[in-house]
Amino acid sequence: MTRSILDHGRLRARLAAGEPTVGTFVGSASPVAAEVCAAAGVDWVLLDLEHGAGGEEQVRTTVPAAAAYGVPTVVRVESAARIRIGRVLDLGVAGVMLPRLDTAAEVREALRHLRYPPAGDRGVATYNRACRFGLDPAALDREGEILGVIQIESASALGEVEEIAALDGADVLFVGPRDLSHDLGVPGDFTAPVYREALERVRKAAADHGKACGLLVPDGAAAATKRAEGWTFIGIGSDTTLLAAALAGALDQARA
């Protein structure tokens, strides 16, 4: 294959094979921060356009910065609108995370935006990075390389998680701990039985349908625990939270 900064489905294949991966969110919208995370050895970076500081313009520079270290970029879009998903796909991301979808029907419709007609409704163009600026029009036939990450962050989505897991293109079921705990009535209480039962239901739904399961954790120790439980798409904090925690710890030591 011609040298390319694109992932060409490697991340999706790793997860489909059951391989555990560990990455981090990039909330600062800084390609330099994404490069630092990639240099540190993450399996993927996730550029957050829902809660992060930047927008689609940062995708353009983040993808090659992380790819310089062989690390793919996944993007959490701010909404499941067709144009928002299509824009980041054309910029060459390895996958798309879809937030705030509450039913299998909503997920099914959003997943259509990841596929070209007739299977979906993604706009067709070849003069973008995803098609190597017109040099690789065959990329239009490789749309199955895109990783679809579906967030399970509401009681409604949890209630349909088995149906969501069965959908073609829903490759990862990803729990947003804060959102889900709030919606379950136990905000921030990750030891609450209702929350722990929800996690197990998501993990089992993913396993039963041959899909990956993921969630966000605060540190490496928590990530190791979740890996042992079978979670395979684990995000350790974000560039900003990790920096803030490291500096706060260093300042505590300096001022003790």
C-alpha positions in Angstrom: 0.0 0.0 0.0 1.2 3.5 -0.8 2.6 5.3 2.2 -0.2 7.2 3.9 -1.1 8.8 7.2 -4.5 7.1 7.1 -5.2 4.2 9.5 -6.8 2.0 6.7 -8.9 0.1 9.2 -6.2 -1.2 11.4 -7.7 0.1 14.6 -11.1 -1.4 13.7 -9.4 -4.8 12.9 -7.5 -4.8 16.2 -10.7 -4.3 18.1 -12.7 -6.8 16.0 -10.0 -9.3 16.9 -10.5 -8.6 20.6 -7.2 -6.8 21.2 -7.3 -4.4 24.1 -6.4 -0.8 23.3 -5.7 2.2 25.5 -5.9 5.8 24.4 -6.7 9.3 25.7 -9.0 12.1 24.8 -7.7 15.4 23.4 -9.8 18.2 24.8 -7.3 21.1 24.3 -7.8 20.9 20.5 -4.0 21.1 20.2 -2.3 19.0 17.6 0.9 19.4 19.6 -0.9 17.8 22.6 -2.1 15.0 20.4 1.4 14.5 19.1 2.7 14.4 22.7 0.1 11.7 23.6 1.0 9.7 20.5 4.7 10.0 21.3 3.9 8.6 24.8 2.6 5.4 23.2 -1.2 5.5 23.2 -3.0 3.2 20.8 -5.3 6.0 19.7 -6.2 9.6 20.4 -9.7 10.9 20.5 -10.2 14.5 19.5 -13.3 15.7 21.3 -15.5 18.1 19.4 -18.4 17.7 21.8 -16.8 19.1 25.0 -13.4 20.0 23.7 -11.9 23.5 23.0 -11.8 23.3 19.2 -13.7 22.3 16.1 -13.3 20.6 12.8 -10.4 22.8 11.8 -8.3 21.0 14.4 -9.0 17.6 12.8 -6.9 18.7 9.8 -3.7 19.0 11.8 -4.3 16.4 14.5 -4.6 13.5 12.2 -1.1 13.8 10.7 0.5 14.9 14.0 -0.6 11.6 15.7 -0.1 9.6 12.5 3.6 10.6 12.5 3.9 8.1 15.4 1.6 5.5 13.8 -1.3 6.5 16.1 -4.8 6.9 14.6 -7.3 9.7 15.4 -10.9 9.1 16.4 -13.2 12.1 16.6 -16.2 12.6 18.8 -18.5 14.8 16.8 -20.7 17.3 18.5 -23.8 15.8 16.9 -24.9 13.0 14.7 -25.8 15.4 11.8 -24.8 14.0 8.4 -22.7 17.0 7.5 -20.7 16.9 10.8 -19.9 13.2 10.4 -19.0 13.6 6.7 -16.7 16.5 7.3 -14.4 14.6 9.8 -14.5 11.4 7.6 -13.3 13.4 4.6 -10.4 14.6 6.8 -9.2 11.1 7.2 -10.1 10.0 10.7 -9.9 6.4 11.7 -13.3 6.4 13.4 -16.2 8.5 14.7 -17.6 8.6 18.2 -21.3 9.3 18.3 -22.7 10.9 21.5 -26.2 11.3 23.0 -28.0 8.7 20.9 -30.8 7.2 23.0 -32.4 4.5 20.8 -31.3 1.8 18.3 -33.3 3.7 15.6 -31.2 6.8 16.2 -28.0 4.8 16.1 -29.1 3.0 12.9 -29.7 6.4 11.2 -26.4 7.9 12.3 -24.5 4.9 11.1 -25.8 5.5 7.6 -23.8 8.7 7.6 -20.6 6.6 7.8 -21.4 4.8 4.6 -21.7 5.9 1.0 -24.8 5.2 -1.0 -26.5 2.8 -1.5 -25.7 1.5 2.0 -25.8 5.0 3.5 -26.0 8.7 2.7 -22.4 10.0 3.1 -21.6 12.6 0.5 -19.2 11.4 -2.2 -16.1 13.2 -3.1 -12.5 12.1 -3.9 -10.5 15.4 -3.6 -10.0 15.0 0.2 -7.5 13.4 2.5 -9.7 10.2 2.9 -9.1 9.6 -0.8 -5.6 10.8 -0.8 -6.6 14.0 -2.7 -7.9 12.1 -5.7 -5.0 9.7 -5.9 -6.9 6.9 -4.3 -10.5 6.8 -5.5 -10.7 3.1 -4.6 -11.1 4.4 -1.0 -14.7 4.8 -1.8 -15.0 1.0 -1.8 -13.2 0.7 1.6 -15.8 2.4 3.8 -15.8 -0.6 6.1 -12.5 0.7 7.5 -14.2 3.3 9.6 -14.6 2.5 13.3 -18.1 3.3 14.7 -18.0 4.1 18.4 -21.5 4.4 20.0 -21.8 6.1 23.3 -24.1 4.5 25.9 -24.8 7.4 28.2 -28.5 7.3 29.1 -31.0 5.0 30.6 -32.8 4.9 27.3 -29.7 3.8 25.4 -29.0 1.2 28.1 -32.5 -0.1 27.7 -31.8 -0.8 24.0 -28.1 -1.7 24.3 -28.5 -5.3 23.0 -30.3 -4.0 19.9 -27.6 -1.3 19.4 -24.9 -3.9 19.8 -26.4 -6.0 17.0 -26.2 -3.2 14.4 -23.6 -3.5 11.6 -21.2 -0.6 12.0 -21.6 -0.2 15.8 -18.1 -1.5 16.5 -17.6 -0.2 20.0 -20.1 0.4 22.8 -18.6 3.3 24.9 -19.9 4.3 28.3 -19.7 7.9 29.3 -19.5 7.4 33.1 -20.6 10.9 34.1 -23.5 11.1 31.7 -24.7 7.6 32.4 -24.4 7.9 36.2 -26.3 11.2 36.1 -29.1 9.7 34.0 -29.4 6.7 36.3 -29.9 9.0 39.2 -26.5 8.4 40.9 -24.4 11.3 39.6 -20.7 10.5 39.9 -21.2 7.5 42.1 -19.4 4.8 40.2 -19.8 2.3 43.0 -23.6 2.4 43.0 -25.2 -1.0 42.2 -27.4 0.5 39.4 -24.3 1.9 37.7 -22.2 -1.2 38.1 -25.0 -3.3 36.8 -25.3 -1.0 33.8 -21.6 -1.4 33.0 -21.9 -5.2 33.1 -25.0 -5.0 30.8 -23.0 -3.0 28.3 -20.0 -5.3 28.5 -22.1 -8.4 28.1 -24.1 -6.9 25.1 -20.8 -6.1 23.4 -19.4 -9.6 24.0 -22.6 -11.3 22.9 -22.5 -9.6 19.5 -18.7 -9.7 19.0 -18.2 -6.0 19.5 -15.7 -4.0 21.6 -16.6 -2.2 24.7 -15.0 0.9 26.1 -15.2 3.6 28.7 -13.3 6.5 30.2 -11.3 6.1 33.3 -9.1 8.5 35.4 -5.8 6.7 35.5 -3.7 3.7 34.6 -4.7 1.7 37.6 -8.3 2.0 36.7 -7.5 1.1 33.1 -5.7 -2.0 34.1 -8.7 -3.1 36.2 -11.1 -2.6 33.2 -8.7 -4.4 30.8 -8.8 -7.4 33.2 -12.6 -7.3 33.1 -12.7 -7.4 29.3 -13.0 -3.8 28.2 -10.9 -3.2 25.1 -11.3 0.5 24.1 -10.2 2.4 27.3 -9.6 6.1 27.5 -7.4 7.4 30.2 -8.5 10.9 31.0 -7.6 13.6 28.6 -4.6 15.7 27.7 -5.9 18.6 30.0 -6.9 16.5 33.0 -3.7 14.5 32.9 -1.6 17.7 32.7 -3.6 19.3 35.5 -3.3 16.3 37.8 0.4 15.9 37.1 1.2 19.5 37.8 -1.1 19.7 40.8 0.8 16.7 42.2 4.2 18.2 41.5 3.1 21.5 43.1 1.9 19.7 46.2 5.3 18.0 46.5 7.1 21.3 45.9 5.2 23.1 48.6 5.0 20.4 51.2 
